[in-house]
Amino acid sequence: MESAVFMKEATPEIHKKDAKKSFSFALITISTSRYEKYGDSALPEEAEDLSGKDMKDLLEAAGHKVPFYRLVSDEKSSIVDAVLTALDSSADIIITSGGTGLAPKDLTIESIIPLFEKEIPGFGELFRYKSLEEIGTSAILTRAAAGVIKGKAVFCLPGSPNAVKLALSKIIIPEAGHIVRHVRE
């Protein structure tokens, strides 16, 4: 009988139920062309960053806070600096958008994965699976990834508005509490 009680306590539903409901997010948009045009914008609206605005709107509508936003060029040092700054902020979760494709200029994955202390491979797998339903086999072109750095979850998303909406609404927002709880254990 004890094992039945233990199994019930170990379900994801129990973990989610006990998890904090509101979190602080740091958003980093990676786009050289947008950065060259708008520079150091403090808000996605200032940089005409549709994906950044969609992320911010979805998170705030779900009751989360977005006190940190950066727009950076697709250069390794800029990406790493932005992530390290976000890690020092009050953010519980960091999300990058852009630079996850296969073009030579797409450097997000090469910049951030070496910082991971632990990878969350299920995120990229699930994101590509859910993308398959929306965009077909083009889903193989993304290298979306997630991991843990200094006790914070970091998600690397493609730059398209549809991709960020999918990732946030179907994966990140529903699992935020569960992820943060485990990362902090």
Backbone torsions as a table, in degrees:
resi	resn	phi	psi	omega
1	MET	NA	-36.1	179.0
2	GLU	-59.6	-39.8	-178.8
3	SER	-64.3	-34.2	177.3
4	ALA	-65.6	-39.4	177.7
5	VAL	-66.5	-44.8	179.5
6	PHE	-60.0	-45.1	-178.4
7	MET	-62.2	-38.9	179.1
8	LYS	-64.1	-41.8	-179.0
9	GLU	-67.0	-24.5	-175.1
10	ALA	-91.2	2.9	-177.3
11	THR	-72.4	151.5	177.8
12	PRO	-58.4	-31.7	-179.9
13	GLU	-62.4	-39.5	178.7
14	ILE	-66.7	-44.4	178.8
15	HIS	-59.6	-45.6	-179.1
16	LYS	-64.7	-39.3	-178.1
17	LYS	-60.7	-40.2	-176.5
18	ASP	-85.4	-9.8	-175.5
19	ALA	-75.1	149.2	175.3
20	LYS	-56.7	143.9	-173.9
21	LYS	-92.3	-24.2	-176.3
22	SER	-122.3	135.0	-178.2
23	PHE	-131.0	166.4	177.6
24	SER	-106.7	130.4	-177.1
25	PHE	-116.6	142.0	170.4
26	ALA	-106.7	131.2	179.7
27	LEU	-114.8	132.7	178.6
28	ILE	-129.2	117.8	176.0
29	THR	-98.7	132.0	-177.8
30	ILE	-112.5	108.0	-178.2
31	SER	-159.6	110.2	-180.0
32	THR	-63.6	-45.5	-177.2
33	SER	-64.0	-41.9	178.9
34	ARG	-67.8	-40.8	179.0
35	TYR	-63.7	-42.0	179.1
36	GLU	-62.9	-32.2	-179.0
37	LYS	-82.6	-39.2	-171.2
38	TYR	-114.2	-15.5	179.8
39	GLY	65.1	-146.3	-175.9
40	ASP	-79.8	78.6	178.7
41	SER	-79.0	141.7	-179.9
42	ALA	-89.9	-15.7	-178.9
43	LEU	-138.6	147.2	179.1
44	PRO	-60.2	-32.1	-179.9
45	GLU	-63.1	-34.1	179.7
46	GLU	-66.6	-26.9	-176.4
47	ALA	-104.7	12.1	-175.5
48	GLU	48.4	42.0	-177.8
49	ASP	-92.9	91.7	-176.7
50	LEU	-62.0	-42.3	179.9
51	SER	-66.1	-43.2	178.0
52	GLY	-61.7	-42.5	178.7
53	LYS	-65.4	-42.6	178.2
54	ASP	-60.8	-43.2	179.2
55	MET	-61.8	-48.6	-179.3
56	LYS	-59.3	-46.6	-179.3
57	ASP	-62.6	-44.7	179.6
58	LEU	-63.4	-43.3	-178.6
59	LEU	-66.2	-45.8	-179.7
60	GLU	-66.2	-36.9	177.4
61	ALA	-64.2	-27.6	178.9
62	ALA	-88.4	4.4	176.5
63	GLY	91.0	12.1	179.6
64	HIS	-95.9	166.5	179.2
65	LYS	-108.2	147.7	177.2
66	VAL	-129.8	79.1	-178.1
67	PRO	-85.3	-4.4	-173.7
68	PHE	-132.1	124.7	175.1
69	TYR	-141.2	134.7	175.1
70	ARG	-137.3	143.7	171.3
71	LEU	-114.0	123.3	-178.3
72	VAL	-132.3	159.4	176.3
73	SER	-78.2	161.5	-178.1
74	ASP	-82.9	65.6	176.8
75	GLU	-128.5	139.0	-174.1
76	LYS	-52.9	-47.9	-176.5
77	SER	-64.2	-38.4	179.0
78	SER	-66.0	-41.9	-180.0
79	ILE	-65.5	-48.9	-179.1
80	VAL	-62.5	-43.9	179.3
81	ASP	-59.6	-43.2	-179.9
82	ALA	-64.3	-43.3	179.2
83	VAL	-65.0	-43.6	179.2
84	LEU	-63.3	-38.4	176.5
85	THR	-64.9	-43.1	178.4
86	ALA	-63.3	-36.4	178.2
87	LEU	-63.0	-30.8	179.2
88	ASP	-84.8	-4.6	179.7
89	SER	-85.3	-176.4	179.2
90	SER	-80.9	2.6	-176.4
91	ALA	-62.9	139.5	172.6
92	ASP	-87.3	-32.8	-176.1
93	ILE	-136.0	140.8	179.0
94	ILE	-116.8	134.0	178.0
95	ILE	-126.8	126.7	171.7
96	THR	-105.0	151.4	178.9
97	SER	-133.4	123.6	178.1
98	GLY	108.7	156.3	174.9
99	GLY	75.8	22.0	-178.7
100	THR	-103.8	5.1	-177.4
101	GLY	-83.9	-160.4	-174.5
102	LEU	-104.2	-4.9	-179.0
103	ALA	-66.5	151.5	179.5
104	PRO	-55.5	-30.2	-179.2
105	LYS	-78.4	-11.1	-179.3
106	ASP	-80.6	101.4	-172.6
107	LEU	-118.1	6.4	-177.0
108	THR	-58.9	-49.6	-176.2
109	ILE	-64.0	-44.4	179.0
110	GLU	-64.3	-27.2	-178.8
111	SER	-83.0	-37.8	-170.6
112	ILE	-97.0	-40.0	-177.0
113	ILE	-55.6	-38.0	177.6
114	PRO	-62.2	-17.7	178.1
115	LEU	-83.6	-18.8	-176.8
116	PHE	-62.6	132.0	171.1
117	GLU	-86.7	-31.4	174.2
118	LYS	-142.7	142.4	174.9
119	GLU	-95.9	154.5	173.7
120	ILE	-117.0	76.3	-173.9
121	PRO	-62.3	-27.4	-179.8
122	GLY	-60.8	-29.5	179.6
123	PHE	-62.7	-53.3	-179.3
124	GLY	-60.9	-40.4	179.0
125	GLU	-62.6	-48.1	-179.0
126	LEU	-67.2	-38.9	178.7
127	PHE	-61.4	-45.7	179.5
128	ARG	-65.4	-38.2	178.0
129	TYR	-61.9	-48.4	-180.0
130	LYS	-66.8	-34.1	177.0
131	SER	-65.7	-35.1	178.7
132	LEU	-55.6	-39.1	179.0
133	GLU	-64.2	-29.7	-175.9
134	GLU	-96.3	-41.5	-173.4
135	ILE	-120.6	5.3	178.3
136	GLY	73.9	-153.9	-173.8
137	THR	-68.9	-7.6	173.1
138	SER	-60.8	-14.4	179.1
139	ALA	-58.9	-23.5	-179.6
140	ILE	-68.7	-13.7	-178.1
141	LEU	-77.1	-15.2	-178.8
142	THR	-92.8	144.8	175.2
143	ARG	-113.7	34.3	178.8
144	ALA	-48.0	139.4	-175.2
145	ALA	-149.3	165.8	175.8
146	ALA	-150.2	155.2	178.1
147	GLY	-167.2	-173.6	-179.0
148	VAL	-119.8	132.4	175.6
149	ILE	-134.1	124.7	176.9
150	LYS	49.3	43.6	176.2
151	GLY	74.4	17.9	178.1
152	LYS	-129.3	140.4	176.9
153	ALA	-78.7	137.2	179.2
154	VAL	-126.5	124.9	179.7
155	PHE	-114.2	132.1	177.8
156	CYS	-110.5	110.8	-175.6
157	LEU	-110.2	156.2	170.2
158	PRO	-62.1	165.3	-175.6
159	GLY	-87.2	-6.7	-175.7
160	SER	-76.6	144.9	177.2
161	PRO	-55.8	-40.8	179.6
162	ASN	-63.5	-38.4	-180.0
163	ALA	-65.9	-43.9	-179.1
164	VAL	-69.4	-36.4	177.2
165	LYS	-62.4	-45.2	179.1
166	LEU	-61.0	-51.2	-176.8
167	ALA	-61.2	-44.3	-178.5
168	LEU	-72.4	-49.0	-173.7
169	SER	-72.9	-32.9	-174.5
170	LYS	-99.1	-18.7	-174.6
171	ILE	-129.6	-61.5	-169.5
172	ILE	-67.3	-52.4	-178.7
173	ILE	-61.7	-47.1	179.2
174	PRO	-62.8	-27.9	-175.8
175	GLU	-104.6	0.2	-173.8
176	ALA	-52.9	-51.8	-178.1
177	GLY	-62.8	-41.1	179.9
178	HIS	-63.7	-44.3	-179.4
179	ILE	-65.4	-49.8	-177.8
180	VAL	-60.9	-41.7	179.3
181	ARG	-57.6	-46.5	-179.3
182	HIS	-69.7	-37.6	179.9
183	VAL	-63.3	-32.7	-176.5
184	ARG	-90.1	-6.9	-178.1
185	GLU	-61.0	NA	NA
